[in-house]
Amino acid sequence: MNKDSGAGFFTGLIVGAVIGLAVGLLYAPHKGEETRRVVKEKVTGLRDTAAQAARKAGERIKQKVQSGEQET
């Protein structure tokens, strides 16, 4: 597996989310204030999801480093 595949996946995930958000805004059946509230909620959820994914990736990297240190 390519070392950059994780970064590429994450980039694709973010780009897809942004495109989905843009399309959603274009077809939003809500008034401006309500749309802004919905967008804020979605962005907050996306940020939390990204932070959680980053934490998990950091934990996996730390485990790999620790297991590598034990083998030497």
N, C-alpha and C positions, 0 to 999 in steps of 0.2 A: 504494500500500500504506500502511496506517495505521502511524504511527510507533510505536504501542504494541503492534503485533502480535507483536514479538519478546518483549516482557515478558509478554504474555498467553500466548504459547506456552510460555514457560518456567514460568510459574505453573501452567498446565494440566499440564505434564509432572510437576512436583513433586506436585501434588494427586493425579494419577493414580498416581504411584509410592507415595504414602502409602496410598491406598485399596487398591492391590494388595498392599501389605505387610500391611495389616490383614486383608484377606480370606485371605491366605496363612497368617497366624498362626492364624486361626480354624480352618483346615482342616489345620494342621500335624500330620503323623503322628509327629513327634519328641518326645522328652522335653524338659523345660524347659531344661536346660543346653545341649543340642544346638540347640534352637530359638534360644536367646540367641546362640549362636555364629554360626548362620546369619544371624540378623538383623544382627549386628555386621558380618559380611562384606558383606552387601547394602548396609548404610548406608555403609560405607567406600567401596564401589564407586560408590554414588550420589554421594557427596561428591566423589570423584575425577572423575567424569563432569561434575558441575556446575562444578567448578573448571576443567576443561579447556574447557568451553563458554564460561565467563566469560573465560578467556584469549583464546580465538579471537575472541569478540565484541570484546574490547578491542583486539586487533590490527586487526580490520576497521575499528573506529572510528578508530584512529590512522591507518590508511591513507587513510581518507576525509578526515580533517582535513588530512593532508599533501598530498593531491591537491588539495584546496580551496585551500590556501595557495599552491600552485604556479600555479593558474589566475589568481590575482589579482595 
